[in-house]
Amino acid sequence: MRFPIRLFAALALCFATLSTPTAAQNHAGEFDHYLLALSWIPAYCADDGDERRDPRCEDGTAVGWAVHGLWPQHEGGDWPEYCTTVERSPSRRETAEQADLFGTSGSAWHQWNKHGRCTGLSARNYYRLVQEAVSRVTLPEVFTGITREMRLDPDVVEAAFIESNPGLTHDMLVTSCPGGDLVELRLCLTRGLEPRVCDPATIRRECRLGAATLLPLR
């Protein structure tokens, strides 16, 4: 039996529509919550921070946890990126002013371009929001003395953040360990920057290793 060409084309279009995310997912301001991503800087440096000549990677800086970005998320596990927005892009001066927060002006630009656009905020207000989100997190002091490579359960990292931040629970944060190194800790936040339970899709992406490598401070 041969299908008419028009019917075949209609079915193909239907399946393509079902499997492709809608453009509405990348509209500025249309999202449900945030992920605040904190990088373990020694792991970031070993990955590509050295190549970026990030000053936090220099010997003697001893930078541990630092912000990677604040990312809009959809409920269900996907996220918008590179959204169309009416807000202008930040100038070189404005991104340079954020180098202390993001490590380099290039990283500040990238976070705005990929994620900040999707908040619906201006670049200036997005950077302020990132600073506000970071200021609400107390970094555990136990990580300030990591002078040698360690193997530890990622749950220990989560427990340290929970102890230092009353109100956090294990279902509000996840760790990331691609390649076996502890690379990031990500906190789930409401649009008002309050801690919230992570959606199941985010939890499924967390580190599942019984032990991961924590690289020493530089």
N, C-alpha and C positions, 0 to 999 in steps of 0.2 A: 504494500500500500504506500502510495506516495503522497506526502503532505503538500498542499498548495504552498507556493512560495510565500504568499502573504501571511498565511497562518504560521509558517515556520519563523518568519521575521518577527511576528507579533509575540510568539512564545519566547524567542531569544531576548527581545526587549524586556519582557516581563521578568525573566530570570536575572537579567543584568540589573534591573531596578531593585530586585530583592537583595542582591548580594553586594551592592555598592552603597556606601554611606551617603546620606543625603547632604546636599550643600548646606542645609540649615545647621549641620553639626559644626560648621566653621564660621558661624556668624558671631561677631564680637558681642560679648555680654551674655550669650546663651550657653550656660553651663550650670552645674549643680553644686560643686564644692571644689576645694583646692587640695593639692598635694604640696607640702613644703619639703623639698628634697635637700638634705644635708649631706655633703660629701665628706668622706674621710680623706683629707687632702693628700697624705702620703700615697694612697692608692690611686687617686686622681693624677698625681704627678707621674707615677710609674706608667700610667696608661697614656695620657697625652699632655698632661700639664707641663712636663719638661719641654716638649716640642713647642708649646705655646709660649714658653719663657715666662710662665706665671711666676711672679716674685715670691709667692707663697711656697714655691718648690725649692728655694735656695736653702743651702745648709745653714742650720742655726735658727731658722724661722720658727720651728716647733709649732706649726699650725696643725691642729687636729681636725675637729669638725667645723665646717664652714658651709655657707649657703651655696647650693647649686642653682636652685630656682624655685619659684612659686608657680604652680601649674594648674590652670583650670581643668576640671574633670567632669565628664558626664557620669551620671549614675548608670552602672552597668559595665564599666570598665574601659570605655573608649574616651577619647579626649579631643578637643579642637586644637588646631595649630595653624600658624600662618594665616590668621583670620584677616578678612577685609575690615578695615576700620576707618572712621572719619578722622581719627586722631593722627596728628603728624608724627613722624618718626623723630626720635631724639637726635640732637645735634652731636657732633664729636665732643664738644665741651661737656654736654650733659652725660654722655656715656663715660667720659674720662672721670667725671665726678663720682661715678659709681664703681670705680676700679677697686677701691678698698673693700667694697661689699662683695663683688663678684670675682675679684682677683685681677682681671684685666678689663679694659674698656671694650675689647672685642667680645668678651663673655657677657658683659652688660648689654651690648647691642644684640647678641644672639638670643638672650633670654627675652628681651622685649620683642624681637622680631618673631620668634616662634611661639611664645606663650603670652607675653604681655598684651599683644594686640587683641587677644581673645578675651581679655577681661572687660573690654569696653572702656577702660580708663585711659587717661593720657599717660604718656611715658613717665612724666614726672610723678604722677600719682601712683602708677604701678610700682615704681622704685620705692616710693614711700611705703606702700603696702608691704613690699618684701621686707623692708627694714623693720616695720612694725611686727610682722610675723616672726622674724628672727628674734626680736627683742623679747618676745613672750616665752622663748624657750631657754631654760637654764641648761647649759652644757655640763654634763657630769665631770667633776674634777678628776675622777679616776683615770680619765684618758689623757691627762696632762703629763703623765709620767711614763708613757710608753716609749722605752728606749731600745727595745729589741723586738724582733718579730715574734708574734704570739699566735697560737691556735686556740680558738675559743668558740663556744656555742653562740650563735647569733642571738639566742634568747638572753644571754648575759648582757649584751649591748642594749637590748630593749629594756631589760630590768633596770639597768643603770639610769636610763632616761626616765623611766617611770618613777624611780626613787627620787630623782632630782626635780620632777615636775608633778606635784600632787594634782590628781584629776585625770592623768593619763592612765590608760589601761592597755593591755597587750593587743587588743583588737583595734586600737587607734593608730598603730604604727607598724611599719614593716621594714625589714632589712633587705638589701640587695647584695648578692655575692657572685656576679658573673666571673667565671674562671677560677672560682674558689677563694677569691680575695673579698673581704668585706669592703664594699665600695661606698654604699649609701645607707642612710636611714631616712625613711619618708614618713611624715606625719600627715594624717588626714584631718583637714580643717573645714569648717563651714565657711560660707562666703563672708561671715563676720569674724573669721579667724579663730573661732572656738574649736577645741578638739572634738572630733566626732568619730564614731565607729566607721572603719573603712568598709567599702562595699566588697562583696565576696570576690569580685574579679581582681581587685587590688590585692587582697589577701592571698589569692592563688598565685600571684607573681612574686611573693616574698621568698627569701632564701630558705631552702629546705635542707641545707647541709647540717649535719650534727656538729661539725666544727669547720670554721673558716679561718683564713689567715688575716690577721690584723698587722699591717706593715708598721714599722716604727716611725716615730716623728723624725723629722729631718733637723 
